[in-house]
Amino acid sequence: MTKWEYATVPLLVHATKQILDTWGEDGWELVQVVPGPNPEQLVAYLKREKG
């Protein structure tokens, strides 16, 4: 059975692609993006296989 680890990452609207690319290079897959505590911030939920 596959086991996953998860991370929540604050995203700044002006640097979203750069932040996600950095996490993606480390093997993290984007699951969902939700609004953050203020209009200029989002929160990304990511996962990757444990291993």
PyMOL commands that set and color helices and strands:
alter all, ss='L'
color gray80, all
select helices_A, chain A and resi 13-25
alter helices_A, ss='H'
color red, helices_A
select strands_A, chain A and resi 4-12+29-35+41-49
alter strands_A, ss='S'
color yellow, strands_A
deselect
rebuild
show_as cartoon
